[in-house]
Amino acid sequence: MIDINSMNSLVLAYLGDSVYELYVRDYLVKKNIGKVNDLQKEAINYVSASNQEKYLLKMIEDNYLTEEELDIVKRARNHKNNHKPKYSSIITYKNATGLEALIGYLYLNNNNNRINDIMNYILGSD
């Protein structure tokens, strides 16, 4: 049995990135976008580090996240990492990593309802 609370936050982000991407792709396919190139262009509005940071900061500003969720985000943002992002600042990258870690954490805790809530917030769905 794995202890999710002590798991490396970058591992949570690794998993969360995939879950997040799946939600975005599912959302876009259901919008009946018929061309893969158009799907990819639209996906960037959600999956780029700068946009992930924007959504995270908005959720924080709106007090949308619980204290537990904020702790996961902060732990991931503060994790030492030698990776130098190509297309964003380190701060932007760390914020995006925080969002991904939160999604990974919720996924491993089988908290799909909360993932749905967060992704609906991000995607603007009701």
C-alpha positions in Angstrom: 0.0 0.0 0.0 1.4 3.4 -1.0 1.3 6.4 1.4 0.0 9.1 -0.9 0.6 11.8 1.7 4.4 11.2 1.7 4.7 10.5 -2.0 7.1 12.7 -4.0 5.0 15.6 -5.3 6.6 15.4 -8.7 5.3 11.8 -9.0 1.9 13.2 -8.1 2.3 15.8 -10.8 3.5 13.2 -13.3 0.3 11.3 -12.9 -1.9 14.4 -12.5 -0.6 15.7 -15.9 -2.0 12.6 -17.6 -5.4 12.8 -15.8 -5.6 16.6 -16.5 -4.8 16.0 -20.2 -7.4 13.3 -20.5 -10.1 15.6 -19.1 -9.2 18.3 -21.5 -9.1 16.0 -24.5 -12.4 14.4 -23.5 -13.9 17.9 -23.2 -12.6 19.1 -26.6 -13.6 15.9 -28.4 -17.2 16.3 -27.0 -17.2 19.8 -28.4 -17.2 18.1 -31.9 -13.9 19.6 -33.0 -13.3 17.4 -36.0 -9.7 18.0 -36.8 -6.8 16.8 -34.7 -4.8 19.9 -35.5 -7.6 22.1 -34.2 -8.0 19.9 -31.1 -4.3 20.4 -30.4 -4.5 24.2 -30.8 -7.5 24.4 -28.5 -5.9 22.1 -25.9 -3.0 24.5 -25.5 -5.5 26.9 -24.0 -5.7 24.5 -21.0 -2.6 22.5 -20.9 0.2 25.0 -21.3 2.1 25.9 -18.1 1.0 29.5 -18.3 -2.7 28.6 -18.6 -2.5 26.0 -15.9 -0.9 28.7 -13.6 -3.7 31.1 -14.5 -6.4 28.6 -13.5 -4.6 27.7 -10.3 -4.1 31.3 -9.3 -7.8 32.0 -10.0 -8.9 29.1 -7.8 -6.6 30.3 -5.0 -8.0 33.9 -5.4 -11.6 32.6 -5.3 -10.8 30.4 -2.2 -11.9 27.4 -4.3 -9.4 25.0 -2.9 -9.5 23.4 0.6 -6.6 23.8 3.0 -5.6 20.2 2.3 -5.6 20.9 -1.5 -3.6 24.1 -1.0 -1.0 22.1 1.1 -0.6 19.7 -1.8 -0.1 22.6 -4.3 2.4 24.3 -2.0 4.3 21.1 -1.4 4.7 20.6 -5.2 5.5 24.3 -5.9 8.3 24.2 -3.2 9.8 20.9 -4.3 13.4 21.2 -5.4 13.7 20.5 -9.0 16.6 20.9 -11.4 14.4 21.0 -14.5 14.6 24.3 -16.4 11.4 24.8 -18.4 11.8 25.8 -22.1 8.7 27.8 -22.6 7.8 29.4 -19.2 9.4 30.9 -16.2 10.3 28.7 -13.2 7.5 30.2 -11.1 5.0 29.5 -13.8 6.3 26.0 -14.2 6.1 25.4 -10.4 2.5 26.7 -10.3 1.5 24.4 -13.1 3.3 21.5 -11.3 1.2 22.3 -8.2 -2.0 22.0 -10.1 -0.9 18.8 -11.7 0.2 17.4 -8.3 -3.2 18.2 -6.9 -5.0 16.4 -9.7 -2.7 13.4 -9.2 -3.3 13.4 -5.4 -7.1 13.5 -5.9 -6.9 10.7 -8.5 -4.9 8.4 -6.2 -7.4 9.1 -3.4 -10.2 8.1 -5.8 -11.7 11.6 -5.3 -13.2 11.7 -8.8 -16.0 14.0 -7.7 -13.5 16.7 -6.7 -11.5 16.2 -9.9 -14.7 16.7 -11.8 -15.5 19.9 -9.8 -12.0 21.4 -10.4 -12.0 20.4 -14.1 -15.5 21.9 -14.6 -14.2 25.1 -12.9 -11.3 25.2 -15.3 -13.2 24.2 -18.5 -16.1 26.5 -17.7 -18.6 23.6 -17.7 -21.5 23.3 -15.4 
